[in-house]
Amino acid sequence: MWSRILAATAAIVGGATAALAEPLYPNSVVSNELEFITTRDENALGCLVFQDRVRAEMPDKRREELFADDVFQFQARFTDGTQVDIYVHPDAGEMQRAEELANEISRPIGALPTLMRQKLRHVVVHIGDETAFAEDRGRFFTVYSDNMATRIENHDLEETVFHESVHATLDLPWADSAEWKQAQKADGGFITDYAARNPQGEDLAESALFAWALLRYPGRLPVEVEEAVRTAIPNRLELLEQILKVDEPIQQPIGSYQGCNG
């Protein structure tokens, strides 16, 4: 891994301007020890409110049934006025367990910028061990309890939520846009193998996480990584600076915060 980064850095020092010959990482979220987002970052989570037990769409990789009955419905409320429903599968059993899972996923949602969270309709939480996935047209993502626990242990849950939220809130309209495709073509290289293998489906989410850390928190990533990113995707980085509106506050009031009552 570091040999790739050092090679990229050597190219920079040597004055080379060509894109990286190979990606830095297999995957931005789980294949490295970089901390893109921390629990100390600005967070807009206000409170979590139980709503009801409902019938809801609960997309699941493991089964064909779309709907589930008696789903735990919570509403995460944020101080900027945004709200996101959290649906926890009844397999969670007791209310306490369902609430714990809803709380665990709500906090990293609070670290998202308002511009993304206001487009996020809801989150589905299943019991079990599968990787997360998102639905761009439905504006939601799905996570699994055991995988959440692994991501928390590895300090990766915030990054997972950001990645999936990019899919849910920014893939439309950006991933297939002429601007993004032009930036990809101009850059030539990719930050991760995952992005290179899935340029239309994963490159925006993979690149956005690096861009978020580099542009919002300069110096958070090792200098070698920052330099390699700037070398690999300069045009996408410039476009992401606009998409993520890094010159504006992360949290922006768009409505009244309801608090925990009502």
C-alpha positions in Angstrom: 0.0 0.0 0.0 2.6 2.6 1.1 4.8 1.7 -1.9 2.0 3.0 -4.1 1.8 6.2 -2.2 5.6 6.7 -2.1 5.8 6.1 -5.9 3.1 8.7 -6.4 5.0 11.1 -4.2 8.3 10.4 -6.0 6.5 11.3 -9.3 5.4 14.6 -7.8 8.9 15.5 -6.5 10.3 14.6 -9.9 8.0 17.0 -11.6 5.7 14.5 -13.2 2.2 15.6 -13.9 0.7 12.4 -15.2 -2.0 10.6 -13.3 -1.1 7.7 -11.1 -0.5 4.5 -13.0 -2.4 2.5 -10.4 -4.9 3.3 -7.6 -3.7 3.9 -4.1 -6.1 1.6 -2.3 -8.5 -1.2 -3.0 -11.3 0.7 -1.2 -11.5 4.0 0.6 -13.6 2.8 3.6 -12.2 -0.5 4.7 -8.7 -1.1 3.0 -6.8 1.6 4.9 -6.2 3.1 8.3 -6.9 6.6 7.3 -9.4 8.6 9.5 -11.4 10.7 7.1 -14.1 11.7 9.6 -13.8 11.7 13.4 -16.2 11.6 16.3 -14.9 15.0 17.2 -16.1 16.6 14.0 -19.0 19.0 14.0 -22.3 17.1 14.5 -25.9 18.3 14.1 -27.6 15.3 15.8 -30.2 16.6 18.3 -32.2 13.7 19.4 -33.8 10.4 18.4 -37.6 10.0 18.8 -39.5 6.7 18.6 -42.5 7.1 16.2 -44.4 3.8 15.9 -44.3 0.1 14.8 -45.1 0.2 11.1 -45.2 -1.7 7.9 -42.3 -0.5 5.8 -40.1 -1.2 2.8 -37.0 -3.0 4.1 -34.7 -3.8 1.1 -32.4 -6.7 2.0 -29.6 -8.4 0.1 -30.6 -11.8 1.6 -34.3 -12.0 0.8 -36.7 -11.1 -1.9 -39.5 -9.8 0.3 -39.5 -6.0 0.2 -41.9 -5.2 3.0 -41.7 -6.1 6.7 -44.4 -5.6 9.4 -43.9 -4.3 12.9 -40.8 -2.3 11.9 -39.4 0.0 14.6 -39.7 3.5 13.2 -37.5 6.3 14.7 -37.0 9.9 13.6 -33.5 11.4 14.0 -33.8 15.1 14.4 -31.0 17.5 13.7 -30.3 21.0 14.9 -30.2 22.4 11.4 -33.9 21.5 10.9 -33.3 18.3 8.9 -35.0 15.0 9.9 -34.2 11.4 8.8 -36.4 8.4 9.5 -34.6 5.3 10.8 -36.3 1.9 10.2 -35.0 -1.0 12.3 -36.1 -4.5 11.4 -38.3 -6.3 14.0 -35.6 -9.0 14.2 -33.9 -6.6 16.6 -36.3 -7.9 19.2 -36.6 -5.6 22.1 -37.2 -1.9 21.8 -33.9 -1.2 23.7 -31.8 -3.0 21.0 -33.7 -1.3 18.2 -33.1 2.1 19.8 -29.4 1.4 20.3 -29.0 0.6 16.6 -30.9 3.7 15.6 -28.7 5.8 17.8 -25.5 4.2 16.4 -26.4 5.1 12.9 -27.9 8.5 13.7 -24.7 10.0 15.0 -22.6 9.6 11.8 -25.6 10.9 9.9 -25.3 14.0 12.0 -21.7 14.5 10.8 -22.9 14.8 7.2 -23.2 18.3 5.7 -26.7 19.7 5.6 -26.6 19.7 1.8 -26.5 15.9 1.8 -28.6 15.1 4.9 -31.5 17.2 3.6 -31.8 14.9 0.6 -31.5 11.7 2.7 -35.1 10.3 3.1 -34.5 7.4 5.5 -32.1 4.6 6.6 -32.9 0.9 6.8 -31.2 -1.2 9.6 -31.2 -5.0 9.3 -30.0 -7.6 11.8 -27.1 -9.6 10.5 -23.7 -9.3 8.7 -23.8 -7.9 5.2 -22.2 -4.8 3.6 -24.1 -1.6 3.3 -25.7 -0.5 0.1 -27.6 2.6 -1.2 -30.5 3.5 -3.5 -30.0 6.7 -5.4 -33.5 7.2 -6.7 -35.1 6.2 -3.4 -32.6 8.5 -1.5 -31.9 5.9 1.2 -29.2 3.4 2.3 -29.3 0.1 4.1 -26.9 -1.2 6.8 -26.6 -4.4 8.8 -26.1 -4.6 12.6 -23.0 -6.9 12.7 -21.3 -5.0 10.0 -22.0 -1.8 11.8 -20.4 -3.2 14.9 -17.3 -4.1 12.9 -17.2 -0.6 11.3 -17.5 1.0 14.8 -14.6 -1.2 16.1 -12.5 -0.2 13.1 -13.5 3.5 13.3 -15.1 3.2 9.9 -18.8 3.8 10.5 -18.7 7.5 9.8 -16.9 6.8 6.5 -19.4 4.1 5.6 -22.3 6.5 6.2 -20.7 9.2 4.2 -19.9 6.9 1.3 -23.4 5.5 1.2 -25.0 8.9 1.6 -23.0 10.2 -1.4 -24.7 7.4 -3.4 -28.1 8.3 -1.9 -27.9 12.0 -2.3 -25.3 13.0 -4.9 -25.1 10.2 -7.4 -28.2 11.8 -8.9 -27.5 14.1 -10.7 -23.6 14.0 -10.6 -22.3 10.5 -11.2 -23.6 10.3 -14.7 -23.2 14.0 -15.5 -21.2 15.4 -18.4 -19.1 17.4 -15.9 -18.1 14.4 -13.9 -17.3 12.3 -17.0 -15.2 15.1 -18.4 -13.3 15.4 -15.2 -12.7 11.6 -15.1 -11.4 11.7 -18.6 -9.1 14.6 -18.0 -7.6 12.9 -14.8 -7.2 9.5 -16.2 -6.4 7.8 -12.9 -8.4 6.7 -9.9 -7.9 6.8 -6.1 -9.1 3.2 -5.5 -9.3 -0.1 -7.4 -13.0 -0.1 -6.4 -13.5 3.2 -8.3 -11.5 2.0 -11.2 -13.5 -1.1 -11.6 -16.8 0.8 -11.2 -16.2 4.3 -12.7 -19.8 5.1 -13.1 -21.2 3.4 -9.9 -18.4 4.0 -7.3 -15.9 6.7 -8.4 -18.0 9.6 -7.1 -18.4 8.1 -3.6 -14.8 6.9 -3.4 -13.4 10.2 -4.6 -15.8 12.3 -2.4 -14.5 10.8 0.8 -10.9 11.7 0.0 -12.0 15.1 -1.2 -14.0 15.8 2.0 -11.1 15.1 4.3 -8.5 16.9 2.2 -10.6 20.0 1.4 -12.4 20.3 4.7 -9.6 19.3 7.0 -6.3 20.0 5.4 -3.5 18.1 7.1 -5.8 15.4 8.4 -4.5 12.9 5.8 -0.8 12.2 5.6 1.0 14.7 3.4 2.0 11.8 1.0 -1.7 10.9 0.6 -2.8 14.5 0.0 -0.1 15.0 -2.6 -1.0 11.7 -4.3 -4.7 12.5 -4.4 -4.0 15.9 -5.9 -1.9 14.2 -8.5 -4.4 11.5 -9.3 -7.7 13.4 -9.5 -7.1 17.2 -9.8 -10.1 17.8 -12.0 -12.5 15.7 -10.0 -11.1 17.4 -6.8 -11.9 20.8 -8.3 -15.5 19.7 -9.2 -16.0 18.1 -5.8 -15.0 21.3 -4.1 -18.1 22.8 -5.8 -20.4 19.8 -5.3 -19.5 19.6 -1.6 -19.6 23.4 -1.2 -16.5 23.3 1.0 -16.4 27.1 1.2 -19.7 27.1 3.1 -20.5 26.0 6.7 -21.0 22.2 7.1 -24.3 22.7 9.0 -26.7 25.3 7.7 -30.1 26.0 9.2 -32.9 25.1 6.7 -35.8 24.9 9.2 -36.7 24.8 12.9 -35.3 22.2 15.2 -38.3 20.4 16.8 -36.4 19.0 19.7 -37.4 15.8 21.4 -41.0 16.7 22.1 -43.8 15.9 19.7 
